[in-house]
Amino acid sequence: MEKEPPMLSAGEVTLYHLTGEWGFSERMLAQSTRSLPRFRDVPLLSSVVLDVDLASSLRTLLSCHETYEGEPMRCFIPRHGLRFGHAESGANALICLECRLAYFWIGERELHYALSESAVSALTTLFRSVGPTL
């Protein structure tokens, strides 16, 4: 697990609400999610570009060392995704609040982090404030 916070791209932040079906083969996906668009190979339910204040709060949270002092449980059912900046040059993340894992893709690097309890609480509040737009 990584301990140094990821370097996140400037610009807009998009929050994705996902099914959690990561790493599933096509035949293992629920029938209702097979035709959905994907973010990092996870079926996508909805997305929203965060307002400037919320994006700033999220960047601040994800840049703190204390955010990554957790113990993961390893189920990894990512129900939230994040894109920082542009698709070509930005950073992407999948987050599983159940097992407290966050996977980031920055350039060619894949980074894995264990989220602290306080980070999970803050992310839960933030994500709920921007509920799915179905």
The first five atom37 places (N, CA, C, CB, O) and aatype in JSON, in Angstrom:
{
  "aatype": [12, 6, 11, 6, 14, 14, 12, 10, 15, 0, 7, 6, 19, 16, 10, 18, 8, 10, 16, 7, 6, 17, 7, 13, 15, 6, 1, 12, 10, 0, 5, 15, 16, 1, 15, 10, 14, 1, 13, 1, 3, 19, 14, 10, 10, 15, 15, 19, 19, 10, 3, 19, 3, 10, 0, 15, 15, 10, 1, 16, 10, 10, 15, 4, 8, 6, 16, 18, 6, 7, 6, 14, 12, 1, 4, 13, 9, 14, 1, 8, 7, 10, 1, 13, 7, 8, 0, 6, 15, 7, 0, 2, 0, 10, 9, 4, 10, 6, 4, 1, 10, 0, 18, 13, 17, 9, 7, 6, 1, 6, 10, 8, 18, 0, 10, 15, 6, 15, 0, 19, 15, 0, 10, 16, 16, 10, 13, 1, 15, 19, 7, 14, 16, 10],
  "atom_mask": [
    [1, 1, 1, 1, 1],
    [1, 1, 1, 1, 1],
    [1, 1, 1, 1, 1],
    [1, 1, 1, 1, 1],
    [1, 1, 1, 1, 1],
    [1, 1, 1, 1, 1],
    [1, 1, 1, 1, 1],
    [1, 1, 1, 1, 1],
    [1, 1, 1, 1, 1],
    [1, 1, 1, 1, 1],
    [1, 1, 1, 0, 1],
    [1, 1, 1, 1, 1],
    [1, 1, 1, 1, 1],
    [1, 1, 1, 1, 1],
    [1, 1, 1, 1, 1],
    [1, 1, 1, 1, 1],
    [1, 1, 1, 1, 1],
    [1, 1, 1, 1, 1],
    [1, 1, 1, 1, 1],
    [1, 1, 1, 0, 1],
    [1, 1, 1, 1, 1],
    [1, 1, 1, 1, 1],
    [1, 1, 1, 0, 1],
    [1, 1, 1, 1, 1],
    [1, 1, 1, 1, 1],
    [1, 1, 1, 1, 1],
    [1, 1, 1, 1, 1],
    [1, 1, 1, 1, 1],
    [1, 1, 1, 1, 1],
    [1, 1, 1, 1, 1],
    [1, 1, 1, 1, 1],
    [1, 1, 1, 1, 1],
    [1, 1, 1, 1, 1],
    [1, 1, 1, 1, 1],
    [1, 1, 1, 1, 1],
    [1, 1, 1, 1, 1],
    [1, 1, 1, 1, 1],
    [1, 1, 1, 1, 1],
    [1, 1, 1, 1, 1],
    [1, 1, 1, 1, 1],
    [1, 1, 1, 1, 1],
    [1, 1, 1, 1, 1],
    [1, 1, 1, 1, 1],
    [1, 1, 1, 1, 1],
    [1, 1, 1, 1, 1],
    [1, 1, 1, 1, 1],
    [1, 1, 1, 1, 1],
    [1, 1, 1, 1, 1],
    [1, 1, 1, 1, 1],
    [1, 1, 1, 1, 1],
    [1, 1, 1, 1, 1],
    [1, 1, 1, 1, 1],
    [1, 1, 1, 1, 1],
    [1, 1, 1, 1, 1],
    [1, 1, 1, 1, 1],
    [1, 1, 1, 1, 1],
    [1, 1, 1, 1, 1],
    [1, 1, 1, 1, 1],
    [1, 1, 1, 1, 1],
    [1, 1, 1, 1, 1],
    [1, 1, 1, 1, 1],
    [1, 1, 1, 1, 1],
    [1, 1, 1, 1, 1],
    [1, 1, 1, 1, 1],
    [1, 1, 1, 1, 1],
    [1, 1, 1, 1, 1],
    [1, 1, 1, 1, 1],
    [1, 1, 1, 1, 1],
    [1, 1, 1, 1, 1],
    [1, 1, 1, 0, 1],
    [1, 1, 1, 1, 1],
    [1, 1, 1, 1, 1],
    [1, 1, 1, 1, 1],
    [1, 1, 1, 1, 1],
    [1, 1, 1, 1, 1],
    [1, 1, 1, 1, 1],
    [1, 1, 1, 1, 1],
    [1, 1, 1, 1, 1],
    [1, 1, 1, 1, 1],
    [1, 1, 1, 1, 1],
    [1, 1, 1, 0, 1],
    [1, 1, 1, 1, 1],
    [1, 1, 1, 1, 1],
    [1, 1, 1, 1, 1],
    [1, 1, 1, 0, 1],
    [1, 1, 1, 1, 1],
    [1, 1, 1, 1, 1],
    [1, 1, 1, 1, 1],
    [1, 1, 1, 1, 1],
    [1, 1, 1, 0, 1],
    [1, 1, 1, 1, 1],
    [1, 1, 1, 1, 1],
    [1, 1, 1, 1, 1],
    [1, 1, 1, 1, 1],
    [1, 1, 1, 1, 1],
    [1, 1, 1, 1, 1],
    [1, 1, 1, 1, 1],
    [1, 1, 1, 1, 1],
    [1, 1, 1, 1, 1],
    [1, 1, 1, 1, 1],
    [1, 1, 1, 1, 1],
    [1, 1, 1, 1, 1],
    [1, 1, 1, 1, 1],
    [1, 1, 1, 1, 1],
    [1, 1, 1, 1, 1],
    [1, 1, 1, 1, 1],
    [1, 1, 1, 0, 1],
    [1, 1, 1, 1, 1],
    [1, 1, 1, 1, 1],
    [1, 1, 1, 1, 1],
    [1, 1, 1, 1, 1],
    [1, 1, 1, 1, 1],
    [1, 1, 1, 1, 1],
    [1, 1, 1, 1, 1],
    [1, 1, 1, 1, 1],
    [1, 1, 1, 1, 1],
    [1, 1, 1, 1, 1],
    [1, 1, 1, 1, 1],
    [1, 1, 1, 1, 1],
    [1, 1, 1, 1, 1],
    [1, 1, 1, 1, 1],
    [1, 1, 1, 1, 1],
    [1, 1, 1, 1, 1],
    [1, 1, 1, 1, 1],
    [1, 1, 1, 1, 1],
    [1, 1, 1, 1, 1],
    [1, 1, 1, 1, 1],
    [1, 1, 1, 1, 1],
    [1, 1, 1, 1, 1],
    [1, 1, 1, 1, 1],
    [1, 1, 1, 0, 1],
    [1, 1, 1, 1, 1],
    [1, 1, 1, 1, 1],
    [1, 1, 1, 1, 1]
  ],
  "atom_positions": [
    [[0.84, -1.19, 0.0], [0.0, 0.0, 0.0], [0.88, 1.25, 0.0], [-0.95, 0.0, 1.22], [1.92, 1.31, 0.66]],
    [[0.44, 2.22, -0.74], [1.14, 3.5, -0.82], [0.89, 4.31, 0.45], [0.68, 4.3, -2.06], [-0.13, 4.14, 1.11]],
    [[1.83, 5.17, 0.77], [1.66, 6.06, 1.93], [1.72, 7.53, 1.52], [2.74, 5.77, 2.97], [1.09, 8.37, 2.17]],
    [[2.46, 7.85, 0.44], [2.51, 9.24, -0.03], [1.24, 9.54, -0.81], [3.78, 9.48, -0.92], [0.87, 8.78, -1.7]],
    [[0.56, 10.64, -0.49], [-0.68, 10.99, -1.21], [-0.43, 11.15, -2.71], [-1.28, 12.28, -0.64], [0.66, 11.56, -3.11]],
    [[-1.42, 10.82, -3.52], [-1.25, 10.96, -4.97], [-1.21, 12.43, -5.38], [-2.39, 10.24, -5.72], [-1.78, 13.29, -4.71]],
    [[-0.54, 12.72, -6.48], [-0.51, 14.06, -7.07], [-1.69, 14.13, -8.04], [0.87, 14.36, -7.8], [-1.71, 13.43, -9.06]],
    [[-2.67, 14.96, -7.72], [-3.9, 15.03, -8.51], [-3.88, 16.21, -9.46], [-5.11, 15.11, -7.6], [-3.45, 17.31, -9.1]],
    [[-4.36, 15.98, -10.66], [-4.4, 17.0, -11.7], [-5.32, 18.15, -11.34], [-4.82, 16.4, -13.01], [-6.35, 17.96, -10.69]],
    [[-4.94, 19.34, -11.78], [-5.81, 20.51, -11.62], [-6.97, 20.39, -12.61], [-5.01, 21.84, -11.85], [-6.98, 19.53, -13.49]],
    [[-7.94, 21.26, -12.44], [-9.08, 21.26, -13.35], [-10.3, 20.65, -12.69], [0.0, 0.0, 0.0], [-10.34, 20.42, -11.48]],
    [[-11.3, 20.39, -13.53], [-12.55, 19.9, -12.98], [-12.41, 18.48, -12.44], [-13.64, 19.94, -14.04], [-11.52, 17.72, -12.83]],
    [[-13.34, 18.15, -11.53], [-13.4, 16.82, -10.93], [-14.78, 16.24, -11.24], [-13.12, 16.86, -9.38], [-15.8, 16.87, -10.96]],
    [[-14.79, 15.05, -11.81], [-16.03, 14.35, -12.1], [-16.17, 13.19, -11.13], [-16.07, 13.85, -13.59], [-15.25, 12.4, -10.94]],
    [[-17.35, 13.1, -10.51], [-17.69, 11.99, -9.62], [-18.58, 11.03, -10.38], [-18.39, 12.5, -8.32], [-19.57, 11.43, -10.98]],
    [[-18.23, 9.76, -10.36], [-19.0, 8.7, -11.01], [-19.63, 7.82, -9.95], [-18.11, 7.86, -11.96], [-18.97, 7.39, -9.01]],
    [[-20.93, 7.55, -10.1], [-21.61, 6.58, -9.25], [-21.62, 5.27, -10.04], [-23.09, 7.05, -8.86], [-22.13, 5.22, -11.16]],
    [[-21.06, 4.21, -9.45], [-20.81, 2.96, -10.14], [-21.56, 1.8, -9.5], [-19.31, 2.66, -10.16], [-22.04, 1.9, -8.37]],
    [[-21.66, 0.69, -10.24], [-22.36, -0.49, -9.72], [-21.51, -1.29, -8.73], [-22.77, -1.39, -10.87], [-22.05, -2.04, -7.91]],
    [[-20.2, -1.14, -8.8], [-19.31, -1.94, -7.96], [-18.82, -3.21, -8.63], [0.0, 0.0, 0.0], [-18.0, -3.93, -8.07]],
    [[-19.31, -3.49, -9.83], [-18.97, -4.72, -10.54], [-17.63, -4.55, -11.27], [-20.09, -5.1, -11.55], [-17.59, -4.47, -12.5]],
    [[-16.55, -4.51, -10.51], [-15.22, -4.32, -11.07], [-14.55, -5.67, -11.27], [-14.37, -3.43, -10.16], [-14.59, -6.53, -10.39]],
    [[-13.94, -5.85, -12.42], [-13.22, -7.09, -12.68], [-14.12, -8.26, -13.05], [0.0, 0.0, 0.0], [-13.66, -9.4, -13.12]],
    [[-15.4, -7.99, -13.29], [-16.33, -9.05, -13.67], [-16.22, -9.31, -15.17], [-17.79, -8.68, -13.27], [-16.09, -8.37, -15.95]],
    [[-16.28, -10.57, -15.57], [-16.38, -10.88, -16.98], [-17.78, -10.48, -17.45], [-16.09, -12.41, -17.26], [-18.69, -10.31, -16.63]],
    [[-17.95, -10.33, -18.73], [-19.24, -9.88, -19.29], [-20.38, -10.81, -18.84], [-19.18, -9.84, -20.83], [-21.47, -10.33, -18.53]],
    [[-20.14, -12.09, -18.8], [-21.21, -13.02, -18.42], [-21.52, -12.99, -16.92], [-20.84, -14.43, -18.83], [-22.59, -13.43, -16.51]],
    [[-20.59, -12.47, -16.11], [-20.81, -12.38, -14.66], [-21.54, -11.09, -14.26], [-19.48, -12.46, -13.93], [-22.03, -10.99, -13.14]],
    [[-21.61, -10.13, -15.17], [-22.31, -8.88, -14.87], [-23.8, -9.13, -14.76], [-22.02, -7.83, -15.94], [-24.34, -10.02, -15.42]],
    [[-24.46, -8.36, -13.94], [-25.92, -8.43, -13.87], [-26.48, -8.06, -15.25], [-26.49, -7.47, -12.76], [-25.95, -7.18, -15.92]],
    [[-27.52, -8.73, -15.65], [-28.15, -8.49, -16.96], [-28.46, -7.0, -17.14], [-29.45, -9.33, -17.11], [-28.28, -6.45, -18.22]],
    [[-28.93, -6.35, -16.08], [-29.34, -4.94, -16.15], [-28.17, -3.97, -16.31], [-30.11, -4.58, -14.92], [-28.39, -2.81, -16.65]],
    [[-26.94, -4.43, -16.08], [-25.8, -3.51, -16.17], [-24.89, -3.77, -17.37], [-24.99, -3.6, -14.91], [-23.95, -3.01, -17.6]],
    [[-25.15, -4.81, -18.11], [-24.26, -5.17, -19.22], [-24.15, -4.08, -20.29], [-24.75, -6.43, -19.87], [-23.08, -3.91, -20.88]],
    [[-25.22, -3.36, -20.52], [-25.2, -2.36, -21.6], [-24.82, -0.95, -21.12], [-26.56, -2.31, -22.27], [-24.79, -0.01, -21.92]],
    [[-24.54, -0.8, -19.84], [-24.2, 0.52, -19.31], [-22.8, 0.95, -19.77], [-24.27, 0.51, -17.77], [-21.94, 0.1, -19.98]],
    [[-22.58, 2.25, -19.92], [-21.21, 2.73, -20.18], [-20.33, 2.4, -18.99], [-21.19, 4.26, -20.46], [-20.83, 2.05, -17.92]],
    [[-19.02, 2.49, -19.17], [-18.07, 2.09, -18.13], [-17.14, 3.24, -17.75], [-17.26, 0.88, -18.59], [-16.83, 4.12, -18.56]],
    [[-16.69, 3.2, -16.51], [-15.59, 4.03, -16.04], [-14.6, 3.07, -15.4], [-16.07, 5.15, -15.03], [-14.94, 2.39, -14.43]],
    [[-13.38, 3.02, -15.91], [-12.35, 2.09, -15.43], [-12.9, 0.65, -15.37], [-11.83, 2.53, -14.04], [-12.61, -0.08, -14.43]],
    [[-13.67, 0.27, -16.36], [-14.24, -1.08, -16.5], [-15.34, -1.41, -15.49], [-13.16, -2.09, -16.37], [-15.69, -2.58, -15.33]],
    [[-15.9, -0.41, -14.83], [-17.01, -0.63, -13.9], [-18.25, 0.02, -14.51], [-16.7, -0.03, -12.47], [-18.2, 1.18, -14.92]],
    [[-19.38, -0.71, -14.59], [-20.6, -0.1, -15.13], [-20.96, 1.19, -14.39], [-21.76, -1.09, -15.06], [-20.93, 1.27, -13.16]],
    [[-21.32, 2.19, -15.19], [-21.55, 3.55, -14.72], [-23.04, 3.84, -14.61], [-20.88, 4.56, -15.66], [-23.78, 3.68, -15.58]],
    [[-23.48, 4.26, -13.41], [-24.89, 4.61, -13.18], [-25.16, 6.08, -13.49], [-25.28, 4.3, -11.74], [-26.17, 6.41, -14.12]],
    [[-24.28, 6.97, -13.04], [-24.44, 8.4, -13.3], [-23.12, 9.11, -13.04], [-25.57, 9.01, -12.42], [-22.19, 8.54, -12.46]],
    [[-23.05, 10.35, -13.48], [-21.86, 11.15, -13.23], [-22.26, 12.61, -13.05], [-20.82, 11.0, -14.38], [-23.3, 13.05, -13.53]],
    [[-21.41, 13.33, -12.34], [-21.64, 14.75, -12.1], [-20.29, 15.45, -11.95], [-22.54, 14.97, -10.84], [-19.38, 14.93, -11.31]],
    [[-20.18, 16.62, -12.56], [-18.99, 17.44, -12.37], [-19.19, 18.2, -11.06], [-18.74, 18.42, -13.59], [-20.2, 18.88, -10.88]],
    [[-18.22, 18.08, -10.15], [-18.33, 18.72, -8.85], [-18.14, 20.23, -8.97], [-17.31, 18.13, -7.87], [-17.36, 20.7, -9.8]],
    [[-18.86, 20.98, -8.13], [-18.64, 22.43, -8.13], [-17.25, 22.71, -7.56], [-19.75, 23.16, -7.3], [-16.62, 21.83, -6.96]],
    [[-16.78, 23.92, -7.76], [-15.41, 24.28, -7.41], [-15.11, 24.04, -5.93], [-15.15, 25.75, -7.75], [-14.05, 23.52, -5.6]],
    [[-16.03, 24.41, -5.03], [-15.8, 24.25, -3.6], [-15.71, 22.78, -3.2], [-16.91, 24.93, -2.81], [-14.83, 22.39, -2.42]],
    [[-16.61, 21.96, -3.74], [-16.59, 20.53, -3.42], [-15.32, 19.87, -3.99], [-17.85, 19.84, -3.98], [-14.71, 19.03, -3.32]],
    [[-14.94, 20.24, -5.2], [-13.72, 19.7, -5.81], [-12.5, 20.07, -4.98], [-13.56, 20.21, -7.25], [-11.6, 19.26, -4.79]],
    [[-12.47, 21.29, -4.49], [-11.35, 21.75, -3.65], [-11.3, 20.97, -2.34], [-11.48, 23.27, -3.36], [-10.22, 20.56, -1.91]],
    [[-12.45, 20.76, -1.71], [-12.51, 19.97, -0.47], [-12.02, 18.55, -0.7], [-13.94, 19.95, 0.08], [-11.29, 18.0, 0.13]],
    [[-12.41, 17.96, -1.8], [-12.0, 16.6, -2.13], [-10.48, 16.53, -2.36], [-12.75, 16.1, -3.37], [-9.82, 15.63, -1.84]],
    [[-9.94, 17.47, -3.11], [-8.49, 17.51, -3.35], [-7.73, 17.66, -2.03], [-8.12, 18.67, -4.31], [-6.71, 17.0, -1.81]],
    [[-8.23, 18.53, -1.14], [-7.58, 18.73, 0.16], [-7.58, 17.44, 0.95], [-8.29, 19.85, 0.96], [-6.55, 17.05, 1.5]],
    [[-8.72, 16.77, 1.02], [-8.82, 15.5, 1.75], [-7.86, 14.46, 1.18], [-10.26, 14.97, 1.71], [-7.16, 13.78, 1.93]],
    [[-7.83, 14.34, -0.15], [-7.02, 13.3, -0.78], [-5.53, 13.63, -0.84], [-7.54, 13.04, -2.16], [-4.74, 12.82, -1.31]],
    [[-5.15, 14.83, -0.38], [-3.73, 15.18, -0.37], [-3.11, 15.08, 1.02], [-3.55, 16.58, -0.9], [-1.94, 15.39, 1.19]],
    [[-3.89, 14.66, 2.01], [-3.4, 14.54, 3.4], [-2.87, 13.13, 3.68], [-4.53, 14.89, 4.4], [-3.49, 12.14, 3.28]],
    [[-1.74, 13.05, 4.36], [-1.19, 11.75, 4.74], [-2.16, 10.97, 5.63], [0.14, 11.94, 5.48], [-2.27, 9.75, 5.5]],
    [[-2.87, 11.66, 6.52], [-3.78, 11.0, 7.45], [-4.9, 10.25, 6.73], [-4.37, 12.03, 8.4], [-5.48, 9.31, 7.28]],
    [[-5.21, 10.66, 5.51], [-6.26, 10.01, 4.72], [-5.92, 8.56, 4.43], [-6.48, 10.76, 3.4], [-6.81, 7.73, 4.26]],
    [[-4.63, 8.25, 4.38], [-4.18, 6.92, 3.95], [-3.54, 6.11, 5.08], [-3.2, 7.06, 2.81], [-2.58, 5.38, 4.85]],
    [[-4.07, 6.24, 6.27], [-3.54, 5.5, 7.41], [-4.49, 4.4, 7.87], [-3.25, 6.44, 8.57], [-4.58, 4.12, 9.06]],
    [[-5.2, 3.79, 6.94], [-6.21, 2.79, 7.29], [-5.74, 1.37, 7.1], [0.0, 0.0, 0.0], [-4.63, 1.11, 6.64]],
    [[-6.61, 0.46, 7.46], [-6.41, -0.98, 7.29], [-7.5, -1.49, 6.35], [-6.44, -1.73, 8.66], [-8.68, -1.46, 6.71]],
    [[-7.14, -1.96, 5.17], [-8.15, -2.41, 4.21], [-8.73, -3.78, 4.57], [-7.55, -2.46, 2.83], [-8.12, -4.57, 5.29]],
    [[-9.93, -4.05, 4.03], [-10.56, -5.35, 4.22], [-10.59, -6.18, 2.94], [-11.97, -5.18, 4.74], [-10.89, -7.38, 2.98]],
    [[-10.29, -5.56, 1.81], [-10.03, -6.22, 0.53], [-11.22, -6.77, -0.25], [-9.13, -7.29, 0.76], [-11.02, -7.69, -1.05]],
    [[-12.42, -6.29, -0.09], [-13.51, -6.76, -0.95], [-13.45, -6.07, -2.31], [-14.88, -6.51, -0.29], [-13.73, -6.71, -3.33]],
    [[-13.1, -4.84, -2.37], [-13.02, -3.93, -3.51], [-14.22, -4.03, -4.44], [-11.77, -4.2, -4.28], [-14.18, -4.66, -5.5]],
    [[-15.28, -3.39, -4.0], [-16.52, -3.24, -4.77], [-16.69, -1.73, -4.97], [-17.78, -3.9, -4.02], [-17.46, -1.09, -4.25]],
    [[-15.98, -1.15, -5.95], [-15.97, 0.31, -6.09], [-17.31, 0.87, -6.58], [-14.88, 0.73, -7.06], [-17.75, 0.6, -7.69]],
    [[-17.93, 1.64, -5.72], [-19.21, 2.27, -6.07], [-19.05, 3.74, -6.43], [-20.19, 2.13, -4.91], [-20.01, 4.42, -6.78]],
    [[-17.79, 4.23, -6.34], [-17.5, 5.62, -6.7], [-16.21, 5.69, -7.5], [-17.4, 6.5, -5.44], [-15.24, 4.99, -7.22]],
    [[-16.23, 6.54, -8.5], [-15.04, 6.81, -9.3], [-14.83, 8.31, -9.37], [0.0, 0.0, 0.0], [-15.77, 9.09, -9.2]],
    [[-13.6, 8.7, -9.6], [-13.26, 10.11, -9.72], [-12.33, 10.31, -10.9], [-12.6, 10.63, -8.41], [-11.45, 9.49, -11.16]],
    [[-12.55, 11.4, -11.62], [-11.62, 11.83, -12.66], [-11.19, 13.25, -12.32], [-12.26, 11.75, -14.1], [-12.02, 14.14, -12.16]],
    [[-9.89, 13.44, -12.22], [-9.31, 14.75, -11.94], [-8.69, 15.26, -13.22], [-8.25, 14.68, -10.8], [-7.8, 14.63, -13.78]],
    [[-9.16, 16.41, -13.7], [-8.62, 16.97, -14.92], [-9.18, 16.28, -16.15], [0.0, 0.0, 0.0], [-10.29, 15.74, -16.13]],
    [[-8.39, 16.3, -17.22], [-8.84, 15.74, -18.5], [-8.54, 14.25, -18.6], [-8.17, 16.47, -19.65], [-7.61, 13.74, -17.97]],
    [[-9.34, 13.55, -19.4], [-9.21, 12.1, -19.54], [-7.8, 11.69, -19.96], [-10.22, 11.58, -20.55], [-7.27, 10.69, -19.47]],
    [[-7.18, 12.45, -20.87], [-5.87, 12.07, -21.4], [-4.74, 12.32, -20.41], [-5.6, 12.82, -22.68], [-3.8, 11.53, -20.33]],
    [[-4.83, 13.41, -19.65], [-3.7, 13.8, -18.81], [-4.01, 13.82, -17.32], [-3.21, 15.15, -19.22], [-3.13, 14.14, -16.51]],
    [[-5.21, 13.49, -16.94], [-5.61, 13.57, -15.54], [-5.39, 12.29, -14.77], [0.0, 0.0, 0.0], [-4.75, 11.35, -15.26]],
    [[-5.92, 12.27, -13.58], [-5.85, 11.11, -12.7], [-7.24, 10.51, -12.56], [-5.25, 11.48, -11.31], [-8.23, 11.24, -12.55]],
    [[-7.32, 9.2, -12.44], [-8.58, 8.49, -12.21], [-8.46, 7.72, -10.9], [-8.92, 7.53, -13.39], [-7.37, 7.33, -10.48]],
    [[-9.62, 7.52, -10.25], [-9.63, 6.73, -9.01], [-10.9, 5.91, -8.94], [-9.51, 7.65, -7.77], [-11.96, 6.34, -9.4]],
    [[-10.8, 4.73, -8.36], [-11.94, 3.91, -7.97], [-11.87, 3.79, -6.46], [-11.93, 2.48, -8.67], [-10.79, 3.56, -5.9]],
    [[-13.02, 3.95, -5.79], [-13.04, 3.94, -4.33], [-14.1, 2.96, -3.83], [-13.31, 5.35, -3.78], [-15.25, 3.01, -4.26]],
    [[-13.69, 2.09, -2.92], [-14.6, 1.17, -2.24], [-14.63, 1.59, -0.77], [-14.15, -0.35, -2.41], [-13.67, 1.38, -0.03]],
    [[-15.75, 2.17, -0.36], [-15.87, 2.6, 1.03], [-16.1, 1.42, 1.98], [-17.01, 3.6, 1.17], [-15.83, 1.53, 3.17]],
    [[-16.59, 0.31, 1.46], [-16.82, -0.87, 2.29], [-15.51, -1.45, 2.81], [-17.59, -1.92, 1.51], [-15.4, -1.77, 3.99]],
    [[-14.52, -1.6, 1.93], [-13.26, -2.19, 2.36], [-12.16, -1.14, 2.56], [-12.8, -3.22, 1.35], [-11.03, -1.48, 2.91]],
    [[-12.5, 0.12, 2.33], [-11.58, 1.24, 2.58], [-10.36, 1.24, 1.67], [-11.11, 1.21, 4.01], [-9.26, 1.59, 2.09]],
    [[-10.57, 0.83, 0.42], [-9.49, 0.87, -0.56], [-9.76, 1.91, -1.62], [-9.3, -0.51, -1.21], [-10.91, 2.13, -2.02]],
    [[-8.69, 2.56, -2.08], [-8.76, 3.51, -3.19], [-7.64, 3.15, -4.16], [-8.64, 5.01, -2.7], [-6.48, 3.06, -3.77]],
    [[-8.01, 2.95, -5.43], [-7.03, 2.69, -6.48], [-6.98, 3.93, -7.35], [-7.41, 1.4, -7.33], [-8.01, 4.43, -7.8]],
    [[-5.77, 4.44, -7.59], [-5.56, 5.6, -8.44], [-4.75, 5.2, -9.66], [-4.85, 6.73, -7.67], [-3.85, 4.36, -9.58]],
    [[-5.06, 5.81, -10.8], [-4.28, 5.67, -12.02], [-3.83, 7.07, -12.4], [-5.11, 4.98, -13.17], [-4.64, 7.94, -12.72]],
    [[-2.51, 7.26, -12.37], [-1.92, 8.55, -12.71], [-0.86, 8.27, -13.75], [-1.33, 9.28, -11.44], [0.17, 7.67, -13.45]],
    [[-1.11, 8.71, -14.97], [-0.2, 8.36, -16.06], [-0.18, 6.85, -16.21], [0.0, 0.0, 0.0], [-1.23, 6.22, -16.33]],
    [[0.99, 6.28, -16.21], [1.15, 4.83, -16.35], [1.15, 4.1, -15.01], [2.44, 4.53, -17.09], [1.21, 2.87, -14.97]],
    [[1.08, 4.85, -13.93], [1.18, 4.25, -12.59], [-0.18, 3.89, -12.02], [1.9, 5.2, -11.65], [-1.14, 4.65, -12.15]],
    [[-0.25, 2.73, -11.37], [-1.43, 2.31, -10.61], [-1.01, 2.28, -9.14], [-1.98, 0.9, -11.08], [-0.06, 1.59, -8.77]],
    [[-1.73, 3.05, -8.31], [-1.39, 3.18, -6.9], [-2.55, 2.7, -6.04], [-1.03, 4.65, -6.55], [-3.7, 2.99, -6.35]],
    [[-2.25, 1.96, -4.97], [-3.29, 1.43, -4.07], [-3.11, 2.04, -2.69], [-3.23, -0.13, -4.0], [-1.99, 2.12, -2.17]],
    [[-4.23, 2.47, -2.1], [-4.2, 3.12, -0.8], [-5.25, 2.5, 0.12], [-4.43, 4.64, -0.93], [-6.31, 2.08, -0.34]],
    [[-4.94, 2.45, 1.41], [-5.89, 2.06, 2.44], [-6.38, 3.34, 3.11], [-5.25, 1.06, 3.49], [-5.58, 4.11, 3.65]],
    [[-7.68, 3.58, 3.07], [-8.27, 4.8, 3.62], [-8.47, 4.7, 5.13], [-9.61, 5.1, 2.93], [-8.84, 3.64, 5.65]],
    [[-8.23, 5.79, 5.82], [-8.48, 5.84, 7.26], [-9.99, 5.91, 7.52], [-7.75, 7.06, 7.9], [-10.77, 6.24, 6.63]],
    [[-10.37, 5.61, 8.74], [-11.79, 5.67, 9.13], [-12.35, 7.08, 8.95], [-11.97, 5.22, 10.59], [-13.47, 7.25, 8.48]],
    [[-11.56, 8.1, 9.32], [-12.03, 9.48, 9.18], [-12.17, 9.86, 7.71], [-11.07, 10.44, 9.88], [-13.08, 10.61, 7.35]],
    [[-11.29, 9.36, 6.85], [-11.39, 9.63, 5.42], [-12.64, 8.98, 4.83], [-10.14, 9.13, 4.68], [-13.34, 9.59, 4.02]],
    [[-12.94, 7.74, 5.25], [-14.14, 7.05, 4.77], [-15.38, 7.84, 5.18], [-14.21, 5.61, 5.33], [-16.31, 8.0, 4.39]],
    [[-15.4, 8.34, 6.41], [-16.53, 9.14, 6.89], [-16.69, 10.41, 6.06], [-16.35, 9.48, 8.38], [-17.79, 10.75, 5.65]],
    [[-15.58, 11.12, 5.82], [-15.63, 12.36, 5.04], [-16.04, 12.1, 3.6], [-14.27, 13.07, 5.08], [-16.83, 12.86, 3.03]],
    [[-15.52, 11.03, 2.99], [-15.89, 10.7, 1.62], [-17.36, 10.28, 1.53], [-14.99, 9.59, 1.08], [-18.04, 10.64, 0.57]],
    [[-17.84, 9.54, 2.51], [-19.24, 9.13, 2.53], [-20.14, 10.37, 2.54], [-19.53, 8.23, 3.75], [-21.11, 10.45, 1.79]],
    [[-19.83, 11.31, 3.39], [-20.6, 12.56, 3.47], [-20.54, 13.31, 2.15], [-20.09, 13.45, 4.61], [-21.57, 13.77, 1.65]],
    [[-19.36, 13.45, 1.6], [-19.2, 14.17, 0.33], [-19.97, 13.49, -0.78], [-17.72, 14.27, -0.04], [-20.71, 14.15, -1.52]],
    [[-19.81, 12.17, -0.93], [-20.49, 11.45, -2.0], [-22.01, 11.51, -1.85], [-20.02, 10.0, -2.02], [-22.72, 11.61, -2.85]],
    [[-22.51, 11.44, -0.62], [-23.95, 11.52, -0.4], [-24.5, 12.91, -0.72], [-24.28, 11.15, 1.05], [-25.66, 13.05, -1.1]],
    [[-23.66, 13.94, -0.56], [-24.11, 15.3, -0.86], [-24.32, 15.5, -2.35], [-23.1, 16.33, -0.34], [-25.0, 16.44, -2.77]],
    [[-23.74, 14.62, -3.15], [-23.88, 14.67, -4.61], [-24.47, 13.32, -5.03], [-22.49, 14.96, -5.34], [-23.81, 12.52, -5.69]],
    [[-25.7, 13.08, -4.65], [-26.35, 11.8, -4.91], [-26.42, 11.48, -6.4], [0.0, 0.0, 0.0], [-26.26, 12.37, -7.23]],
    [[-26.65, 10.24, -6.72], [-26.75, 9.84, -8.13], [-27.83, 10.61, -8.85], [-27.03, 8.34, -8.24], [-28.91, 10.86, -8.32]],
    [[-27.51, 11.0, -10.08], [-28.49, 11.67, -10.94], [-28.96, 10.66, -11.98], [-27.88, 12.97, -11.62], [-28.49, 10.66, -13.12]],
    [[-29.89, 9.83, -11.58], [-30.37, 8.77, -12.47], [-31.5, 9.25, -13.35], [-30.83, 7.57, -11.67], [-32.03, 8.48, -14.15]]
  ]
}
